């Protein structure tokens, strides 16, 4: 009995090592529940092939807000690149994507950390207002807080 347990543990450990070293596509082990993957890393879910990325870049250039937002997710969650992450987030926001508008507003309020170069409270309020007008509930909830910070009534 113990030999069987050791063998099972060995093969399971080997499978995990192979999967996480890139030897097996983890998405085959994923269960999809309500359009959410369980058992797959964020990096895997938001990854793009070179071909997919090129198609999305063209769509983004042609004004597709969803494509621009997808590229933002890719550079934010799968292939981290702050410059491109921020670039595509700003493009998606400009193209009218309400979640991009909200996220951009949030990122522009960061005083510390990697987003510090993009800190701009006036622009953050602008994007939060756009997002709120487009129906984003979080933007509606957070907009008054940002305006208080701007007036100096509250700290970040």
C-alpha positions as CSV (number, residue, x, y, z in Angstrom):
1,X,0.0,0.0,0.0
2,X,2.8,2.4,0.9
3,X,4.5,1.8,-2.4
4,X,1.4,2.8,-4.3
5,X,1.1,6.0,-2.3
6,X,4.8,6.8,-2.9
7,X,4.4,6.1,-6.6
8,X,1.3,8.3,-6.9
9,X,3.0,11.1,-5.0
10,X,6.1,10.8,-7.3
11,X,4.0,10.9,-10.5
12,X,1.9,13.8,-9.2
13,X,5.1,15.7,-8.3
14,X,6.6,15.0,-11.6
15,X,3.4,16.2,-13.4
16,X,3.5,19.5,-11.4
17,X,7.1,20.0,-12.2
18,X,6.5,19.4,-15.9
19,X,3.4,21.7,-16.0
20,X,5.1,24.6,-14.2
21,X,8.2,24.3,-16.3
22,X,6.2,24.9,-19.4
23,X,6.2,21.3,-20.6
24,X,2.5,21.0,-20.6
25,X,-0.2,23.6,-21.3
26,X,-1.9,24.1,-17.9
27,X,-5.1,25.2,-19.6
28,X,-5.9,21.5,-20.4
29,X,-6.3,21.0,-16.6
30,X,-8.4,24.1,-16.1
31,X,-12.0,23.9,-15.2
32,X,-14.2,26.7,-16.5
33,X,-16.8,27.9,-14.1
34,X,-18.9,30.9,-15.0
35,X,-16.3,32.0,-17.6
36,X,-13.6,32.0,-14.9
37,X,-10.7,29.5,-15.1
38,X,-9.9,27.5,-11.9
39,X,-6.5,26.0,-11.6
40,X,-4.7,28.2,-14.2
41,X,-2.3,31.0,-13.4
42,X,-3.2,34.6,-14.3
43,X,-0.2,34.7,-16.6
44,X,-1.5,31.8,-18.6
45,X,-5.1,33.2,-18.8
46,X,-4.0,36.6,-20.1
47,X,-1.1,35.4,-22.3
48,X,-1.1,36.0,-26.1
49,X,0.7,34.4,-28.9
50,X,2.7,36.7,-31.2
51,X,-0.1,36.4,-33.8
52,X,-2.9,37.2,-31.4
53,X,-0.9,40.2,-30.1
54,X,-0.3,41.5,-33.7
55,X,-4.0,41.2,-34.5
56,X,-5.0,43.0,-31.3
57,X,-2.4,45.8,-32.0
58,X,-4.0,46.4,-35.4
59,X,-7.5,46.4,-33.9
60,X,-6.3,48.8,-31.2
61,X,-4.8,51.1,-33.8
62,X,-8.1,51.0,-35.7
63,X,-10.0,52.2,-32.6
64,X,-11.1,49.0,-31.0
65,X,-11.3,49.7,-27.2
66,X,-11.7,46.0,-26.3
67,X,-8.5,45.1,-28.2
68,X,-6.7,48.0,-26.5
69,X,-7.9,46.8,-23.0
70,X,-6.9,43.2,-23.8
71,X,-3.4,44.4,-24.6
72,X,-3.3,46.4,-21.3
73,X,-4.3,43.1,-19.5
74,X,-1.5,41.3,-21.4
75,X,1.2,43.8,-20.5
76,X,-0.1,44.1,-16.9
77,X,-0.8,40.5,-16.0
78,X,1.0,38.2,-18.3
79,X,4.0,39.9,-19.8
80,X,4.7,42.8,-17.4
81,X,5.8,46.0,-19.1
82,X,4.8,49.2,-17.3
83,X,5.3,51.5,-20.3
84,X,3.1,49.3,-22.7
85,X,0.6,48.6,-19.9
86,X,0.1,52.3,-19.3
87,X,0.1,53.0,-23.1
88,X,-2.7,50.6,-23.9
89,X,-4.7,51.4,-20.8
90,X,-4.6,55.1,-21.8
91,X,-5.6,54.2,-25.4
92,X,-8.5,52.0,-24.2
93,X,-9.7,54.8,-21.9
94,X,-9.5,57.3,-24.7
95,X,-11.4,55.0,-26.9
96,X,-14.3,54.9,-24.3
97,X,-13.7,51.7,-22.4
98,X,-15.3,52.5,-18.9
99,X,-13.2,50.0,-17.0
100,X,-10.0,51.3,-18.6
101,X,-11.1,54.8,-17.7
102,X,-11.6,53.7,-14.0
103,X,-8.3,51.8,-13.9
104,X,-6.4,54.7,-15.4
105,X,-7.9,57.1,-12.9
106,X,-6.8,54.7,-10.1
107,X,-3.3,54.4,-11.4
108,X,-2.9,58.1,-11.7
109,X,-3.5,58.5,-8.0
110,X,-0.6,56.3,-7.0
111,X,2.0,58.5,-5.1
112,X,4.4,55.6,-4.4
113,X,5.5,52.5,-6.3
114,X,6.0,51.8,-10.0
115,X,3.1,54.1,-11.1
116,X,4.6,57.3,-9.5
117,X,5.7,58.8,-12.9
118,X,2.1,58.9,-14.0
119,X,0.7,60.5,-10.8
120,X,-1.7,63.3,-11.9
121,X,-4.7,64.0,-9.6
122,X,-6.4,66.3,-12.2
123,X,-6.2,63.6,-14.9
124,X,-7.3,60.9,-12.4
125,X,-10.4,62.9,-11.6
126,X,-11.0,63.5,-15.3
127,X,-10.9,59.7,-16.0
128,X,-13.0,58.9,-13.0
129,X,-15.6,61.3,-14.2
130,X,-15.6,59.8,-17.7
131,X,-15.9,56.3,-16.2
132,X,-18.7,57.4,-13.8
133,X,-20.6,58.9,-16.8
134,X,-20.2,55.6,-18.6
135,X,-21.9,53.8,-15.7
136,X,-19.0,52.4,-13.7
137,X,-20.3,52.0,-10.1
138,X,-16.8,52.0,-8.5
139,X,-15.9,55.3,-10.3
140,X,-19.2,56.9,-9.0
141,X,-18.3,55.7,-5.5
142,X,-14.6,56.9,-5.6
143,X,-15.0,60.1,-7.4
144,X,-16.1,62.2,-4.3
145,X,-13.1,60.8,-2.4
146,X,-10.7,62.0,-5.1
147,X,-12.3,65.4,-5.2
148,X,-11.7,65.6,-1.4
149,X,-8.1,64.7,-1.8
150,X,-7.8,67.4,-4.5
151,X,-9.3,70.0,-2.1
152,X,-6.8,68.9,0.5
153,X,-9.6,67.6,2.8
154,X,-8.2,64.0,2.9
155,X,-5.0,62.2,2.4
156,X,-4.3,59.5,-0.2
